[in-house]
Amino acid sequence: MSSTARQTTGLIANFAAITLTTQFYLRLQLSDTVLAALSYMAQYFTLLTNTMAFILMVWIAMRRAVSPRLVRAVIISIVCFGLIYHRLLAHLVSLSGVKLWADHETHTVVSLLAGIWWLLLAPKPKIKAGDIMLWVAWPLIYCGNIFFRVSFSRFYPYPFLNVPEIG
């Protein structure tokens, strides 16, 4: 990868780190313990995918070899959740101050920066049949995890996953 591509991943990683740290701080204010805050945050595809993007961007910035197919899969996930959030979820919350800023950074800025980085600077190998399975693997793993957790907590992090309510 080019020097510009690597440097840009460092910038994106910094945005993701600040966003995740802020989200953690905000959640910690409402939780009894660090573990409770982390457990709550781990229910959200948004935060988990931001974490994946952060790790990926740091890895690339450090000049580590990363499969372009894996890069594409993570970028698809982070861009798609940004689009889904703005289409299906943004109108459900009313935030202000730091919460609004953190929400915007989490759902818009990191997604947008990662998508632009991929479009302009990332290598783009030809798509193979197996790539599509890689693209859907993470959302399927996430949904399986959420449906397992729901059996204990009865908490649906996203209304469109609430099967008993929406059918």
Contact map, one row per residue, 1 for C-alpha under 8 A:
11101100000000000000000000000000000000000000000000000000000000000000000000000000000000000000000000000000000000000000000001100000000000000000000000000000000000000000000
11111100000000000000000000000000000000000000000000000000000000000000000000000000000000000000000000000000000000000000000010000000000000000000000000000000000000000000000
11111110000000000000000000000000000000000000000000000000000000000000000000000000000000000000000000000000000000000000000000000000000000000000000000000000000000000000000
01111111000000000000000000000000000000000000000000000000000000000000000000000000000000000000000000000000000000000000000010000000000000000000000000000000000000000000000
11111111100000000000000000000000000000000000000000000000000000000000000000000000000000000000000000000000000000000000100011000000000000000000000000000000000000000000000
11111111110000000000000000000000000000000000000000000000000111100000000000000000000000000000000000000000000000000000000000000000000000000000000000000000000000000000000
00111111111000000000000000000000000000000000000000000000000010000000000000000000000000000000000000000000000000000000000000000000000000000000000000000000000000000000000
00011111111100000000000000000000000000000000000000000000000010000000000000000000000000000000000000000000000000000000100000000000000000000000000000000000000000000000000
00001111111110000000000000000000000000000000000000000000110110000000000000000000000000000000000000000000000000000000100000000000000000000000000000000000000000000000000
00000111111111000000000000000000000000000000000000000000110010000000000000000000000000000000000000000000000000000000000000000000000000000000000000000000000000000000000
00000011111111100000000000000000000000000000000000000000000000000000000000000000000000000000000000000000000000000000000000000000000000000000000000000000000000000000000
00000001111111110000000000000000000000000000000000000100100000000000000000000000000000000000000000000000000001001100000000000000000000000000000000000000000000000000000
00000000111111111000000000000000000000000000000000001110110000000000000000000000000000000000000000000000000000000000000000000000000000000000000000000000000000000000000
00000000011111111100000000000000000000000000000000000100000000000000000000000000000000000000000000000000000000000000000000000000000000000000000000000000000000000000000
00000000001111111110000000000000000000000000000000000000000000000000000000000000000000000000000000000000100001000000000000000000000000000000000000000000000000000000000
00000000000111111111000000000000000000000000000001101100000000000000000000000000000000000000000000000000110001000000000000000000000000000000000000000000000000000000000
00000000000011111111100000000000000000000000000000000100000000000000000000000000000000000000000000000000000000000000000000000000000000000000000000000000000000000000000
00000000000001111111110000000000000000000000000000000000000000000000000000000000000000000000000000000000000000000000000000000000000000000000000000000000000000000000000
00000000000000111111111000000000000000000000000000000000000000000000000000000000000000000000000000000100110000000000000000000000000000000000000000000000000000000000000
00000000000000011111111100000000000000000000001001100000000000000000000000000000000000000000000000000000010000000000000000000000000000000000000000000000000000000000000
00000000000000001111111110000000000000000000000000000000000000000000000000000000000000000000000000000000000000000000000000000000000000000000000000000000000000000000000
00000000000000000111111111000000000000000000000000000000000000000000000000000000000000000000000000000100000000000000000000000000000000000000000000000000000000000000000
00000000000000000011111111100000000000000000000000000000000000000000000000000000000000000000000000100100000000000000000000000000000000000000000000000000000000000000000
00000000000000000001111111110000000011001000000000000000000000000000000000000000000000000000000000000000000000000000000000000000000000000000000000000000000000000000000
00000000000000000000111111111000000000000000000000000000000000000000000000000000000000000000000000000000000000000000000000000000000000000000000000000000000000000000000
00000000000000000000011111111100000000000000000000000000000000000000000000000000000000000000000000100000000000000000000000000000000000000000000000000000000000000000000
00000000000000000000001111111110000010001000000000000000000000000000000000000000000000000000000000000000000000000000000000000000000000000000000000000000000000000000000
00000000000000000000000111111111110010000000000000000000000000000000000000000000000000000000000000000000000000000000000000000000000000000000000000000000000000000000000
00000000000000000000000011111110000000000000000000000000000000000000000000000000000000000000000000000000000000000000000000000000000000000000000000000000000000000000000
00000000000000000000000001111111000010000000000000000000000000000000000000000000000000000000000000000000000000000000000000000000000000000000000000000000000000000000000
00000000000000000000000000111111110110000000000000000000000000000000000000000000000000000000000000000000000000000000000000000000000000000000000000000000000000000000000
00000000000000000000000000010111110110000000000000000000000000000000000000000000000000000000000000000000000000000000000000000000000000000000000000000000000000000000000
00000000000000000000000000010011111110000000000000000000000000000000000000000000000000000000000000000000000000000000000000000000000000000000000000000000000000000000000
00000000000000000000000000010011111111000000000000000000000000000000000000000000000000000000000000000000000000000000000000000000000000000000000000000000000000000000000
00000000000000000000000000000000111111100000000000000000000000000000000000000000000000000000000000000000000000000000000000000000000000000000000000000000000000000000000
00000000000000000000000000000011111111110000000000000000000000000000000000000000000000000000000000000000000000000000000000000000000000000000000000000000000000000000000
00000000000000000000000100110111111111111000000000000000000000000000000000000000000000000000000000000000000000000000000000000000000000000000000000000000000000000000000
00000000000000000000000100000000011111111100000000000000000000000000000000000000000000000000000000000000000000000000000000000000000000000000000000000000000000000000000
00000000000000000000000000000000001111111110000000000000000000000000000000000000000000000000000000000000000000000000000000000000000000000000000000000000000000000000000
00000000000000000000000000000000000111111111000000000000000000000000000000000000000000000000000000000000000000000000000000000000000000000000000000000000000000000000000
00000000000000000000000100100000000011111111001100000000000000000000000000000000000000000000000000000000000000000000000000000000000000000000000000000000000000000000000
00000000000000000000000000000000000001111111101100000000000000000000000000000000000000000000000000000000000000000000000000000000000000000000000000000000000000000000000
00000000000000000000000000000000000000111111100100000000000000000000000000000000000000000000000000000000000000000000000000000000000000000000000001000000000010000000000
00000000000000000000000000000000000000011111111100000000000000000000000000000000000000000000000000000000000000000000000000000000000000000000000000000000000010000000000
00000000000000000000000000000000000000000111111110000000000000000000000000000000100000000000000000000000000000000000000000000000000000000000010000000000000000000000000
00000000000000000000000000000000000000000001111111000000000000000000000000000100100000000000000000000000011000000000000000000000000000000000000000000000000000000000000
00000000000000000001000000000000000000001101111111100000000000000000000000000000000000000000000000000000010000000000000000000000000000000000000000000000000000000000000
00000000000000000000000000000000000000001111111111110000000000000000000000000000000000000000000000000000000000000000000000000000000000000000000000000000000000000000000
00000000000000000000000000000000000000000000111111111000000000000000000001001100000000000000000000000000000000000000000000000000000000000000000000000000000000000000000
00000000000000010001000000000000000000000000011111111100000000000000000000000100000000000000000000000000010001000000000000000000000000000000000000000000000000000000000
00000000000000010001000000000000000000000000001111111110000000000000000000000000000000000000000000000000000000000000000000000000000000000000000000000000000000000000000
00000000000000000000000000000000000000000000000111111111000000000000000001000000000000000000000000000000000000000000000000000000000000000000000000000000000000000000000
00000000000010010000000000000000000000000000000011111111100000000000000001100100000000000000000000000000000000000000000000000000000000000000000000000000000000000000000
00000000000111011000000000000000000000000000000001111111110000000000000000000000000000000000000000000000000000000000000000000000000000000000000000000000000000000000000
00000000000010000000000000000000000000000000000000111111111000000000000000000000000000000000000000000000000000000000000000000000000000000000000000000000000000000000000
00000000000000000000000000000000000000000000000000011111111100000000001000000000000000000000000000000000000000000000000000000000000000000000000000000000000000000000000
00000000110110000000000000000000000000000000000000001111111110000000000000000000000000000000000000000000000000000000000000000000000000000000000000000000000000000000000
00000000110010000000000000000000000000000000000000000111111111000000000000000000000000000000000000000000000000000000000000000000000000000000000000000000000000000000000
00000000000000000000000000000000000000000000000000000011111111111100000000000000000000000000000000000000000000000000000000000000000000000000000000000000000000000000000
00000100100000000000000000000000000000000000000000000001111111111100000000000000000000000000000000000000000000000000000000000000000000000000000000000000000000000000000
00000111110000000000000000000000000000000000000000000000111111110000000000000000000000000000000000000000000000000000000000000000000000000000000000000000000000000000000
00000100000000000000000000000000000000000000000000000000011111110000000000000000000000000000000000000000000000000000000000000000000000000000000000000000000000000000000
00000100000000000000000000000000000000000000000000000000001111111000000000000000000000000000000000000000000000000000000000000000000000000000000000000000000000000000000
00000000000000000000000000000000000000000000000000000000001111111100000000000000000000000000000000000000000000000000000000000000000000000000000000000000000000000000000
00000000000000000000000000000000000000000000000000000000001100111110000000000000000000000000000000000000000000000000000000000000000000000000000000000000000000000000000
00000000000000000000000000000000000000000000000000000000001100011111011000000000000000000000000000000000000000000000000000000000000000000000000000000000000000000000000
00000000000000000000000000000000000000000000000000000000000000001111111000000000000000000000000000000000000000000000000000000000000000000000000000000000000000000000000
00000000000000000000000000000000000000000000000000000000000000000111111100000000000000000000000000000000000000000000000001111000000000000000000000000000000000000000000
00000000000000000000000000000000000000000000000000000000000000000011111110000000000000000000000000000000000000000000000000001000001000000000000000000000000000000000000
00000000000000000000000000000000000000000000000000000000000000000111111111000000000000000000000000000000000000000000000000000000000001000000000000000000000000000000000
00000000000000000000000000000000000000000000000000000001000000000111111111100000000000000000000000000000000000000000000000000000000000000000000000000000000000000000000
00000000000000000000000000000000000000000000000000000000000000000001111111110000000000000000000000000000000000000000010000010000000000100000000000000000000000000000000
00000000000000000000000000000000000000000000000000000000000000000000111111111000000000000000000000000000000000000000000000000000001001100000000000000000000000000000000
00000000000000000000000000000000000000000000000010011000000000000000011111111100000000000000000000000000000000000000000000000000000000100000000000000000000000000000000
00000000000000000000000000000000000000000000000000001000000000000000001111111110000000000000000000000000000000100110010000000000000000000000000000000000000000000000000
00000000000000000000000000000000000000000000000000000000000000000000000111111111000000000000000000000000000000000010000000000000000000100000000000000000000000000000000
00000000000000000000000000000000000000000000000010000000000000000000000011111111100000000000000000000000000000000000000000000000000000100110000000000000000000000000000
00000000000000000000000000000000000000000000010011001000000000000000000001111111110000000000000000000000000000100100000000000000000000000000000000000000000000000000000
00000000000000000000000000000000000000000000000000000000000000000000000000111111111000000000000000000000000000110110000000000000000000000000000000000000000000000000000
00000000000000000000000000000000000000000000000000000000000000000000000000011111111100000000000000000000000000000000000000000000000000000000000000000000000000000000000
00000000000000000000000000000000000000000000110000000000000000000000000000001111111110000000000000000000001000100000000000000000000000000000000000000000000000000000000
00000000000000000000000000000000000000000000000000000000000000000000000000000111111111000000000000000000001100110000000000000000000000000000000000000000000000000000000
00000000000000000000000000000000000000000000000000000000000000000000000000000011111111100000000000000000000000000000000000000000000000000000000000000000000000000000000
00000000000000000000000000000000000000000000000000000000000000000000000000000001111111111000000000000000000000000000000000000000000000000000000000000000000000000000000
00000000000000000000000000000000000000000000000000000000000000000000000000000000111111111100000000000000001000000000000000000000000000000000000000000000000000000000000
00000000000000000000000000000000000000000000000000000000000000000000000000000000011111111110000000000000001000000000000000000000000000000000000000000000000000000000000
00000000000000000000000000000000000000000000000000000000000000000000000000000000001111111100000000000000000000000000000000000000000000000000000000000000000000000000000
00000000000000000000000000000000000000000000000000000000000000000000000000000000000111111110000000000000000000000000000000000000000000000000000000000000000000000000000
00000000000000000000000000000000000000000000000000000000000000000000000000000000000111111111100000000000000000000000000000000000000000000000000000000000000000000000000
00000000000000000000000000000000000000000000000000000000000000000000000000000000000011111111100000000000000000000000000000000000000000000000000000000000000000000000000
00000000000000000000000000000000000000000000000000000000000000000000000000000000000001011111110000000000000000000000000000000000000000000000000000000000000000000000000
00000000000000000000000000000000000000000000000000000000000000000000000000000000000000001111110000000000000000000000000000000000000000000000000000000000000000000000000
00000000000000000000000000000000000000000000000000000000000000000000000000000000000000001111111000000000000000000000000000000000000000000000000000000000000000000000000
00000000000000000000000000000000000000000000000000000000000000000000000000000000000000000011111100000000000000000000000000000000000000000000000000000000000000000000000
00000000000000000000000000000000000000000000000000000000000000000000000000000000000000000000111110110000000000000000000000000000000000000000000000000000000000000000000
00000000000000000000000000000000000000000000000000000000000000000000000000000000000000000000011111111000000000000000000000000000000000000000000000000000000000000000000
00000000000000000000000000000000000000000000000000000000000000000000000000000000000000000000001111111000000000000000000000000000000000000000000000000000000000000000000
00000000000000000000000000000000000000000000000000000000000000000000000000000000000000000000000111111100000000000000000000000000000000000000000000000000000000000000000
00000000000000000000001001000000000000000000000000000000000000000000000000000000000000000000001111111110000000000000000000000000000000000000000000000000000000000000000
00000000000000000000000000000000000000000000000000000000000000000000000000000000000000000000001111111111000000000000000000000000000000000000000000000000000000000000000
00000000000000000000000000000000000000000000000000000000000000000000000000000000000000000000000111111111100000000000000000000000000000000000000000000000000000000000000
00000000000000000010011000000000000000000000000000000000000000000000000000000000000000000000000001111111110000000000000000000000000000000000000000000000000000000000000
00000000000000000000000000000000000000000000000000000000000000000000000000000000000000000000000000111111111000000000000000000000000000000000000000000000000000000000000
00000000000000000000000000000000000000000000000000000000000000000000000000000000000000000000000000011111111110000000000000000000000000000000000000000000000000000000000
00000000000000110010000000000000000000000000000000000000000000000000000000000000000000000000000000001111111111000000000000000000000000000000000000000000000000000000000
00000000000000010011000000000000000000000000011001000000000000000000000000000000000000000000000000000111111111100000000000000000000000000000000000000000000000000000000
00000000000000000000000000000000000000000000010000000000000000000000000000000000110011000000000000000011111111100000000000000000000000000000000000000000000000000000000
00000000000000000000000000000000000000000000000000000000000000000000000000000000010000000000000000000001111111110000000000000000000000000000000000000000000000000000000
00000000000000000000000000000000000000000000000000000000000000000000000000000000000000000000000000000001111111111000000000000000000000000000000000000000000000000000000
00000000000100110000000000000000000000000000000001000000000000000000000000000000000000000000000000000000111111111100000000000000000000000000000000000000000000000000000
00000000000000000000000000000000000000000000000000000000000000000000000000100110110000000000000000000000011111111110000000000000000000000000000000000000000000000000000
00000000000000000000000000000000000000000000000000000000000000000000000000000010010000000000000000000000000111111111000000000000000000000000000000000000000000000000000
00000000000100000000000000000000000000000000000000000000000000000000000000000000000000000000000000000000000011111111100000000000000000000000000000000000000000000000000
00000000000100000000000000000000000000000000000000000000000000000000000000100110000000000000000000000000000001111111110000000000000000000000000000000000000000000000000
00000000000000000000000000000000000000000000000000000000000000000000000000110010000000000000000000000000000000111111111000000000000000000000000000000000000000000000000
00000000000000000000000000000000000000000000000000000000000000000000000000000000000000000000000000000000000000011111111100000000000000000000000000000000000000000000000
00001001100000000000000000000000000000000000000000000000000000000000000000000000000000000000000000000000000000001111111111000000000000000000000000000000000000000000000
00000000000000000000000000000000000000000000000000000000000000000000000100100000000000000000000000000000000000000111111111100000000000000000000000000000000000000000000
00000000000000000000000000000000000000000000000000000000000000000000000000000000000000000000000000000000000000000011111111000000000000000000000000000000000000000000000
00000000000000000000000000000000000000000000000000000000000000000000000000000000000000000000000000000000000000000001111111000000000000000000000000000000000000000000000
01011000000000000000000000000000000000000000000000000000000000000000000000000000000000000000000000000000000000000000111111100000000000000000000000000000000000000000000
10001000000000000000000000000000000000000000000000000000000000000001000000000000000000000000000000000000000000000000111111110000000000000000000000000000000000000000000
10000000000000000000000000000000000000000000000000000000000000000001000000000000000000000000000000000000000000000000010011111000000000000000000000000000000000000000000
00000000000000000000000000000000000000000000000000000000000000000001000100000000000000000000000000000000000000000000000001111100000000000000000000000000000000000000000
00000000000000000000000000000000000000000000000000000000000000000001100000000000000000000000000000000000000000000000000000111110000000000000000000000000000000000000000
00000000000000000000000000000000000000000000000000000000000000000000000000000000000000000000000000000000000000000000000000011111000000000000000000000000000000000000000
00000000000000000000000000000000000000000000000000000000000000000000000000000000000000000000000000000000000000000000000000001111101000000000000000000000000000000000000
00000000000000000000000000000000000000000000000000000000000000000000000000000000000000000000000000000000000000000000000000000111111100000000000000000000000000000000000
00000000000000000000000000000000000000000000000000000000000000000000000000000000000000000000000000000000000000000000000000000011111110000000000000000000000000000000000
00000000000000000000000000000000000000000000000000000000000000000000000000000000000000000000000000000000000000000000000000000001111111000000000000000000000000000000000
00000000000000000000000000000000000000000000000000000000000000000000100010000000000000000000000000000000000000000000000000000011111111100000000000000000000000000000000
00000000000000000000000000000000000000000000000000000000000000000000000000000000000000000000000000000000000000000000000000000001111111110000000000000000000000000000000
00000000000000000000000000000000000000000000000000000000000000000000000000000000000000000000000000000000000000000000000000000000111111111000000000000000000000000000000
00000000000000000000000000000000000000000000000000000000000000000000010010000000000000000000000000000000000000000000000000000000011111111100000000000000000000000000000
00000000000000000000000000000000000000000000000000000000000000000000000111011000000000000000000000000000000000000000000000000000001111111100000000000000000000000000000
00000000000000000000000000000000000000000000000000000000000000000000000000000000000000000000000000000000000000000000000000000000000111111111000000000000000000000000000
00000000000000000000000000000000000000000000000000000000000000000000000000000000000000000000000000000000000000000000000000000000000011111111100000000000000000000000000
00000000000000000000000000000000000000000000000000000000000000000000000000001000000000000000000000000000000000000000000000000000000001111111110000000000000000000000000
00000000000000000000000000000000000000000000000000000000000000000000000000001000000000000000000000000000000000000000000000000000000000011111111000000000000000000000000
00000000000000000000000000000000000000000000000000000000000000000000000000000000000000000000000000000000000000000000000000000000000000011111111100000000000000000000000
00000000000000000000000000000000000000000000000000000000000000000000000000000000000000000000000000000000000000000000000000000000000000001111111110000000000000000000000
00000000000000000000000000000000000000000000100000000000000000000000000000000000000000000000000000000000000000000000000000000000000000000111111111000000000000000000000
00000000000000000000000000000000000000000000000000000000000000000000000000000000000000000000000000000000000000000000000000000000000000000011111111100000000000000000000
00000000000000000000000000000000000000000000000000000000000000000000000000000000000000000000000000000000000000000000000000000000000000000001111111110000000000000000000
00000000000000000000000000000000000000000000000000000000000000000000000000000000000000000000000000000000000000000000000000000000000000000000111111111000000000000000000
00000000000000000000000000000000000000000010000000000000000000000000000000000000000000000000000000000000000000000000000000000000000000000000011111111100000100000000000
00000000000000000000000000000000000000000000000000000000000000000000000000000000000000000000000000000000000000000000000000000000000000000000001111111110000000000000000
00000000000000000000000000000000000000000000000000000000000000000000000000000000000000000000000000000000000000000000000000000000000000000000000111111111000000000000000
00000000000000000000000000000000000000000000000000000000000000000000000000000000000000000000000000000000000000000000000000000000000000000000000011111111111000000000000
00000000000000000000000000000000000000000000000000000000000000000000000000000000000000000000000000000000000000000000000000000000000000000000000001111111111100000000000
00000000000000000000000000000000000000000000000000000000000000000000000000000000000000000000000000000000000000000000000000000000000000000000000000111111110000000000000
00000000000000000000000000000000000000000000000000000000000000000000000000000000000000000000000000000000000000000000000000000000000000000000000000011111110000000000000
00000000000000000000000000000000000000000000000000000000000000000000000000000000000000000000000000000000000000000000000000000000000000000000000000001111111000000000000
00000000000000000000000000000000000000000000000000000000000000000000000000000000000000000000000000000000000000000000000000000000000000000000000000001111111100000000000
00000000000000000000000000000000000000000000000000000000000000000000000000000000000000000000000000000000000000000000000000000000000000000000000000001100111110000000000
00000000000000000000000000000000000000000000000000000000000000000000000000000000000000000000000000000000000000000000000000000000000000000000000001000100011111101100000
00000000000000000000000000000000000000000011000000000000000000000000000000000000000000000000000000000000000000000000000000000000000000000000000000000000001111101000000
00000000000000000000000000000000000000000000000000000000000000000000000000000000000000000000000000000000000000000000000000000000000000000000000000000000000111111100000
00000000000000000000000000000000000000000000000000000000000000000000000000000000000000000000000000000000000000000000000000000000000000000000000000000000000111111100000
00000000000000000000000000000000000000000000000000000000000000000000000000000000000000000000000000000000000000000000000000000000000000000000000000000000000001111110010
00000000000000000000000000000000000000000000000000000000000000000000000000000000000000000000000000000000000000000000000000000000000000000000000000000000000111111110000
00000000000000000000000000000000000000000000000000000000000000000000000000000000000000000000000000000000000000000000000000000000000000000000000000000000000101111111111
00000000000000000000000000000000000000000000000000000000000000000000000000000000000000000000000000000000000000000000000000000000000000000000000000000000000000011111111
00000000000000000000000000000000000000000000000000000000000000000000000000000000000000000000000000000000000000000000000000000000000000000000000000000000000000000111111
00000000000000000000000000000000000000000000000000000000000000000000000000000000000000000000000000000000000000000000000000000000000000000000000000000000000000000111111
00000000000000000000000000000000000000000000000000000000000000000000000000000000000000000000000000000000000000000000000000000000000000000000000000000000000000010111111
00000000000000000000000000000000000000000000000000000000000000000000000000000000000000000000000000000000000000000000000000000000000000000000000000000000000000000111111
